[in-house]
Amino acid sequence: MEDFNVAGQAREDVVRRILLEMADLALSVTDGRGVSRTLTKLAADLDRAGDDRAERTSVLRIILAMYQQGMGGFQDFTLQDQNGVQPEQVAFQHLRDRLFAQTLHEL
Protein backbone atom coordinates (compact mmCIF):
# COMPACT_ATOMS: atom_id res chain seq x y z
CA MET A 1 0.00 0.00 0.00
CA GLU A 2 1.47 3.32 -0.98
CA ASP A 3 0.75 6.16 1.34
CA PHE A 4 1.74 9.74 0.61
CA ASN A 5 3.34 12.29 2.89
CA VAL A 6 2.58 16.01 2.88
CA ALA A 7 4.97 16.65 -0.03
CA GLY A 8 3.13 14.07 -2.15
CA GLN A 9 6.03 11.61 -2.10
CA ALA A 10 5.23 7.92 -1.76
CA ARG A 11 5.77 6.74 1.80
CA GLU A 12 7.36 3.38 2.42
CA ASP A 13 5.24 0.47 3.63
CA VAL A 14 7.11 -0.19 6.88
CA VAL A 15 5.38 -3.48 7.71
CA ARG A 16 6.12 -4.88 4.26
CA ARG A 17 9.78 -3.84 4.45
CA ILE A 18 10.21 -5.44 7.88
CA LEU A 19 8.61 -8.67 6.66
CA LEU A 20 11.01 -8.85 3.71
CA GLU A 21 14.06 -8.10 5.88
CA MET A 22 13.02 -10.86 8.27
CA ALA A 23 12.46 -13.26 5.36
CA ASP A 24 16.01 -12.63 4.15
CA LEU A 25 17.44 -13.26 7.61
CA ALA A 26 15.41 -16.45 8.01
CA LEU A 27 17.11 -17.84 4.91
CA SER A 28 20.42 -17.79 6.78
CA VAL A 29 19.45 -21.05 8.48
CA THR A 30 18.28 -24.29 6.90
CA ASP A 31 15.09 -24.51 8.97
CA GLY A 32 14.17 -20.95 8.08
CA ARG A 33 12.88 -21.58 4.58
CA GLY A 34 9.29 -22.11 5.70
CA VAL A 35 9.33 -18.99 7.87
CA SER A 36 10.89 -17.03 5.01
CA ARG A 37 8.15 -18.17 2.60
CA THR A 38 5.44 -17.20 5.09
CA LEU A 39 6.90 -13.73 5.65
CA THR A 40 7.37 -13.18 1.90
CA LYS A 41 3.77 -14.27 1.27
CA LEU A 42 2.48 -11.81 3.87
CA ALA A 43 4.48 -9.01 2.21
CA ALA A 44 2.93 -9.98 -1.14
CA ASP A 45 -0.52 -10.02 0.48
CA LEU A 46 0.05 -6.43 1.64
CA ASP A 47 1.02 -5.49 -1.92
CA ARG A 48 -2.17 -7.07 -3.27
CA ALA A 49 -4.26 -5.29 -0.63
CA GLY A 50 -3.14 -1.98 -2.09
CA ASP A 51 -5.37 0.82 -0.82
CA ASP A 52 -8.11 -1.56 0.33
CA ARG A 53 -8.13 -0.82 4.07
CA ALA A 54 -10.26 -3.86 4.95
CA GLU A 55 -7.92 -6.21 3.09
CA ARG A 56 -4.82 -4.64 4.67
CA THR A 57 -6.39 -4.92 8.12
CA SER A 58 -7.05 -8.60 7.47
CA VAL A 59 -3.36 -9.19 6.65
CA LEU A 60 -2.26 -7.19 9.70
CA ARG A 61 -4.48 -9.34 11.90
CA ILE A 62 -2.85 -12.48 10.47
CA ILE A 63 0.55 -11.03 11.38
CA LEU A 64 -0.58 -10.34 14.95
CA ALA A 65 -2.01 -13.85 15.25
CA MET A 66 1.49 -15.25 14.58
CA TYR A 67 2.57 -13.75 17.91
CA GLN A 68 -0.15 -15.63 19.79
CA GLN A 69 0.65 -19.17 18.65
CA GLY A 70 2.24 -20.25 21.92
CA MET A 71 5.04 -22.77 22.23
CA GLY A 72 6.64 -23.56 18.89
CA GLY A 73 5.15 -20.49 17.23
CA PHE A 74 6.63 -17.45 15.55
CA GLN A 75 7.95 -16.03 18.83
CA ASP A 76 10.02 -19.18 19.38
CA PHE A 77 11.68 -19.19 15.95
CA THR A 78 15.44 -18.72 16.39
CA LEU A 79 18.14 -18.35 13.76
CA GLN A 80 20.35 -21.26 14.72
CA ASP A 81 22.11 -24.19 13.14
CA GLN A 82 24.38 -27.00 14.30
CA ASN A 83 26.83 -24.34 15.58
CA GLY A 84 24.22 -22.66 17.77
CA VAL A 85 22.41 -19.35 17.63
CA GLN A 86 23.55 -17.22 14.70
CA PRO A 87 24.70 -13.61 15.16
CA GLU A 88 21.81 -12.49 12.91
CA GLN A 89 19.38 -13.53 15.66
CA VAL A 90 19.81 -10.14 17.36
CA ALA A 91 18.70 -8.32 14.21
CA PHE A 92 15.88 -10.82 13.64
CA GLN A 93 14.54 -10.31 17.18
CA HIS A 94 14.74 -6.54 16.79
CA LEU A 95 12.77 -6.74 13.53
CA ARG A 96 10.23 -9.12 15.11
CA ASP A 97 9.66 -6.59 17.91
CA ARG A 98 9.36 -3.72 15.40
CA LEU A 99 6.94 -5.73 13.27
CA PHE A 100 4.68 -6.29 16.28
CA ALA A 101 4.77 -2.62 17.31
CA GLN A 102 4.19 -1.31 13.77
CA THR A 103 1.36 -3.75 13.12
CA LEU A 104 -0.38 -2.72 16.35
CA HIS A 105 0.13 0.93 15.44
CA GLU A 106 -1.53 0.47 12.04
CA LEU A 107 -4.53 -1.35 13.46
LODOBA-607854 format. One record per atom (N, C-alpha, C): residue number from 1; atom name; x, y, z. Coordinates in steps of 0.001 Angstrom, whole numbers. Layout:
# residues N
PT   n atom      c1      c2      c3
PT NUM   CA       X       Y       Z
...
This chain:
# residues 107
PT   n atom      c1      c2      c3
PT   1    N     844   -1177       0
PT   1   CA       0       0       0
PT   1    C     882    1231       0
PT   2    N     703    2089    -967
PT   2   CA    1472    3316    -984
PT   2    C     673    4398    -291
PT   3    N    1329    5043     625
PT   3   CA     749    6161    1335
PT   3    C    1565    7383     927
PT   4    N    1015    8558    1040
PT   4   CA    1739    9742     608
PT   4    C    1902   10702    1768
PT   5    N    3092   11299    1858
PT   5   CA    3338   12288    2894
PT   5    C    2859   13650    2399
PT   6    N    3086   14676    3195
PT   6   CA    2576   16009    2880
PT   6    C    3115   16519    1545
PT   7    N    4361   16182    1214
PT   7   CA    4965   16654     -33
PT   7    C    4498   15856   -1244
PT   8    N    3643   14867   -1049
PT   8   CA    3132   14069   -2147
PT   8    C    4060   12948   -2569
PT   9    N    5103   12702   -1791
PT   9   CA    6027   11614   -2101
PT   9    C    5494   10314   -1510
PT  10    N    5686    9221   -2255
PT  10   CA    5230    7920   -1762
PT  10    C    5960    7584    -471
PT  11    N    5207    7134     521
PT  11   CA    5773    6739    1798
PT  11    C    5960    5232    1799
PT  12    N    7029    4800    2391
PT  12   CA    7363    3383    2422
PT  12    C    6365    2594    3273
PT  13    N    6066    1378    2854
PT  13   CA    5241     467    3635
PT  13    C    6170    -220    4635
PT  14    N    6167     275    5857
PT  14   CA    7106    -190    6880
PT  14    C    6893   -1661    7208
PT  15    N    5656   -2083    7368
PT  15   CA    5385   -3482    7713
PT  15    C    5914   -4403    6617
PT  16    N    5660   -4063    5386
PT  16   CA    6124   -4881    4261
PT  16    C    7649   -4975    4248
PT  17    N    8316   -3847    4446
PT  17   CA    9783   -3836    4446
PT  17    C   10339   -4711    5568
PT  18    N    9754   -4616    6753
PT  18   CA   10212   -5436    7878
PT  18    C   10018   -6915    7565
PT  19    N    8859   -7265    7011
PT  19   CA    8607   -8667    6655
PT  19    C    9675   -9199    5702
PT  20    N   10024   -8406    4697
PT  20   CA   11014   -8850    3710
PT  20    C   12417   -8938    4309
PT  21    N   12764   -8021    5199
PT  21   CA   14062   -8098    5879
PT  21    C   14140   -9357    6735
PT  22    N   13054   -9660    7435
PT  22   CA   13021  -10864    8268
PT  22    C   13097  -12119    7407
PT  23    N   12430  -12100    6266
PT  23   CA   12461  -13256    5359
PT  23    C   13884  -13528    4895
PT  24    N   14619  -12467    4569
PT  24   CA   16013  -12632    4152
PT  24    C   16861  -13222    5273
PT  25    N   16678  -12730    6482
PT  25   CA   17441  -13255    7614
PT  25    C   17098  -14715    7887
PT  26    N   15830  -15068    7752
PT  26   CA   15409  -16453    8013
PT  26    C   16089  -17425    7064
PT  27    N   16433  -16964    5877
PT  27   CA   17107  -17835    4906
PT  27    C   18537  -18181    5315
PT  28    N   19050  -17514    6346
PT  28   CA   20423  -17786    6779
PT  28    C   20548  -19120    7501
PT  29    N   19422  -19736    7839
PT  29   CA   19452  -21055    8483
PT  29    C   18587  -22021    7683
PT  30    N   18977  -23271    7680
PT  30   CA   18277  -24289    6897
PT  30    C   16802  -24382    7257
PT  31    N   16481  -24367    8539
PT  31   CA   15092  -24508    8972
PT  31    C   14264  -23243    8760
PT  32    N   14873  -22206    8238
PT  32   CA   14170  -20945    8078
PT  32    C   13429  -20776    6773
PT  33    N   13525  -21737    5893
PT  33   CA   12880  -21581    4576
PT  33    C   11363  -21419    4681
PT  34    N   10742  -22208    5537
PT  34   CA    9294  -22112    5699
PT  34    C    8880  -20768    6268
PT  35    N    9617  -20303    7273
PT  35   CA    9329  -18994    7867
PT  35    C    9539  -17902    6823
PT  36    N   10610  -18016    6060
PT  36   CA   10892  -17033    5014
PT  36    C    9759  -16978    3989
PT  37    N    9265  -18135    3569
PT  37   CA    8149  -18174    2603
PT  37    C    6900  -17513    3182
PT  38    N    6617  -17786    4453
PT  38   CA    5439  -17200    5091
PT  38    C    5547  -15682    5145
PT  39    N    6710  -15181    5548
PT  39   CA    6901  -13734    5650
PT  39    C    6831  -13066    4277
PT  40    N    7415  -13708    3271
PT  40   CA    7370  -13179    1904
PT  40    C    5941  -13164    1378
PT  41    N    5173  -14203    1684
PT  41   CA    3768  -14265    1266
PT  41    C    2958  -13137    1914
PT  42    N    3202  -12889    3201
PT  42   CA    2483  -11807    3872
PT  42    C    2826  -10451    3251
PT  43    N    4087  -10248    2885
PT  43   CA    4481   -9006    2211
PT  43    C    3753   -8883     873
PT  44    N    3651   -9983     137
PT  44   CA    2930   -9979   -1142
PT  44    C    1441   -9717    -920
PT  45    N     886  -10265     152
PT  45   CA    -523  -10018     476
PT  45    C    -768   -8533     743
PT  46    N     183   -7878    1405
PT  46   CA      55   -6435    1638
PT  46    C     101   -5674     318
PT  47    N     967   -6107    -592
PT  47   CA    1020   -5486   -1923
PT  47    C    -325   -5611   -2631
PT  48    N    -881   -6819   -2598
PT  48   CA   -2165   -7071   -3265
PT  48    C   -3293   -6267   -2631
PT  49    N   -3208   -6046   -1325
PT  49   CA   -4255   -5288    -633
PT  49    C   -4315   -3856   -1158
PT  50    N   -3166   -3337   -1551
PT  50   CA   -3140   -1978   -2087
PT  50    C   -3766    -984   -1129
PT  51    N   -4701    -197   -1633
PT  51   CA   -5366     820    -821
PT  51    C   -6635     308    -147
PT  52    N   -6921    -972    -292
PT  52   CA   -8107   -1564     330
PT  52    C   -7848   -1742    1826
PT  53    N   -8388    -828    2615
PT  53   CA   -8126    -818    4067
PT  53    C   -8599   -2105    4736
PT  54    N   -9741   -2629    4340
PT  54   CA  -10260   -3857    4953
PT  54    C   -9327   -5035    4686
PT  55    N   -8829   -5115    3455
PT  55   CA   -7916   -6207    3091
PT  55    C   -6595   -6080    3847
PT  56    N   -6076   -4862    3937
PT  56   CA   -4825   -4641    4672
PT  56    C   -5006   -4996    6146
PT  57    N   -6118   -4594    6724
PT  57   CA   -6394   -4918    8124
PT  57    C   -6432   -6422    8323
PT  58    N   -7000   -7137    7387
PT  58   CA   -7050   -8596    7465
PT  58    C   -5641   -9189    7514
PT  59    N   -4746   -8698    6658
PT  59   CA   -3359   -9190    6645
PT  59    C   -2664   -8824    7956
PT  60    N   -2881   -7611    8440
PT  60   CA   -2260   -7194    9698
PT  60    C   -2725   -8065   10862
PT  61    N   -3976   -8460   10844
PT  61   CA   -4483   -9344   11904
PT  61    C   -3836  -10730   11832
PT  62    N   -3555  -11199   10632
PT  62   CA   -2846  -12478   10471
PT  62    C   -1449  -12366   11074
PT  63    N    -790  -11237   10824
PT  63   CA     549  -11026   11385
PT  63    C     485  -11056   12908
PT  64    N    -460  -10344   13490
PT  64   CA    -579  -10340   14952
PT  64    C    -875  -11728   15498
PT  65    N   -1667  -12497   14789
PT  65   CA   -2007  -13852   15245
PT  65    C    -764  -14735   15341
PT  66    N     254  -14452   14525
PT  66   CA    1486  -15248   14580
PT  66    C    2171  -15109   15937
PT  67    N    1944  -13995   16612
PT  67   CA    2571  -13749   17909
PT  67    C    1830  -14459   19043
PT  68    N     672  -15012   18763
PT  68   CA    -155  -15634   19793
PT  68    C    -219  -17144   19657
PT  69    N     708  -17737   18919
PT  69   CA     655  -19170   18650
PT  69    C    1138  -20036   19804
PT  70    N    1764  -19458   20798
PT  70   CA    2244  -20247   21921
PT  70    C    3527  -20989   21599
PT  71    N    3797  -22023   22368
PT  71   CA    5043  -22766   22225
PT  71    C    5198  -23315   20811
PT  72    N    6370  -23095   20240
PT  72   CA    6637  -23561   18890
PT  72    C    6182  -22605   17809
PT  73    N    5652  -21465   18195
PT  73   CA    5152  -20494   17230
PT  73    C    6210  -19513   16767
PT  74    N    5767  -18466   16144
PT  74   CA    6626  -17449   15550
PT  74    C    7584  -16844   16570
PT  75    N    7107  -16622   17786
PT  75   CA    7951  -16034   18826
PT  75    C    9116  -16937   19197
PT  76    N    8967  -18231   19012
PT  76   CA   10019  -19179   19380
PT  76    C   11037  -19413   18269
PT  77    N   10763  -18943   17061
PT  77   CA   11683  -19189   15955
PT  77    C   13008  -18482   16220
PT  78    N   14097  -19236   16138
PT  78   CA   15443  -18720   16393
PT  78    C   16346  -19059   15222
PT  79    N   17169  -18115   14831
PT  79   CA   18138  -18351   13762
PT  79    C   19316  -19122   14353
PT  80    N   19272  -20426   14197
PT  80   CA   20351  -21258   14719
PT  80    C   20583  -22443   13800
PT  81    N   21768  -22987   13888
PT  81   CA   22108  -24193   13143
PT  81    C   22919  -25091   14066
PT  82    N   23634  -26048   13489
PT  82   CA   24383  -27001   14300
PT  82    C   25453  -26314   15157
PT  83    N   25826  -25087   14817
PT  83   CA   26826  -24341   15583
PT  83    C   26210  -23463   16663
PT  84    N   24902  -23467   16767
PT  84   CA   24216  -22662   17775
PT  84    C   23499  -21467   17174
PT  85    N   23137  -20546   18048
PT  85   CA   22408  -19349   17628
PT  85    C   23327  -18483   16770
PT  86    N   22790  -18038   15639
PT  86   CA   23545  -17220   14697
PT  86    C   23566  -15754   15141
PT  87    N   24618  -15026   14792
PT  87   CA   24704  -13607   15163
PT  87    C   23526  -12783   14626
PT  88    N   22947  -13216   13507
PT  88   CA   21813  -12493   12912
PT  88    C   20557  -12543   13781
PT  89    N   20549  -13394   14801
PT  89   CA   19379  -13526   15664
PT  89    C   19039  -12199   16341
PT  90    N   20052  -11435   16709
PT  90   CA   19811  -10144   17364
PT  90    C   19008   -9230   16437
PT  91    N   19421   -9145   15185
PT  91   CA   18704   -8315   14208
PT  91    C   17304   -8865   13962
PT  92    N   17182  -10200   13876
PT  92   CA   15880  -10823   13638
PT  92    C   14921  -10496   14783
PT  93    N   15396  -10607   16022
PT  93   CA   14543  -10312   17178
PT  93    C   14133   -8843   17185
PT  94    N   15057   -7967   16853
PT  94   CA   14743   -6537   16787
PT  94    C   13640   -6282   15747
PT  95    N   13785   -6898   14579
PT  95   CA   12770   -6745   13532
PT  95    C   11434   -7343   13955
PT  96    N   11471   -8485   14644
PT  96   CA   10230   -9121   15112
PT  96    C    9507   -8184   16084
PT  97    N   10263   -7543   16973
PT  97   CA    9664   -6591   17914
PT  97    C    9094   -5374   17181
PT  98    N    9832   -4872   16191
PT  98   CA    9364   -3724   15405
PT  98    C    8120   -4077   14600
PT  99    N    8098   -5285   14044
PT  99   CA    6937   -5728   13273
PT  99    C    5689   -5725   14148
PT 100    N    5812   -6247   15349
PT 100   CA    4679   -6289   16276
PT 100    C    4196   -4868   16583
PT 101    N    5132   -3992   16947
PT 101   CA    4767   -2621   17310
PT 101    C    4138   -1874   16134
PT 102    N    4714   -2008   14950
PT 102   CA    4192   -1308   13772
PT 102    C    2824   -1844   13371
PT 103    N    2653   -3154   13469
PT 103   CA    1360   -3753   13123
PT 103    C     276   -3264   14073
PT 104    N     582   -3246   15371
PT 104   CA    -381   -2719   16346
PT 104    C    -704   -1253   16050
PT 105    N     305    -492   15734
PT 105   CA     130     932   15439
PT 105    C    -822    1142   14258
PT 106    N    -690     307   13241
PT 106   CA   -1529     467   12045
PT 106    C   -2965      -7   12251
PT 107    N   -3157    -889   13212
PT 107   CA   -4525   -1346   13464
PT 107    C   -5238    -318   14327
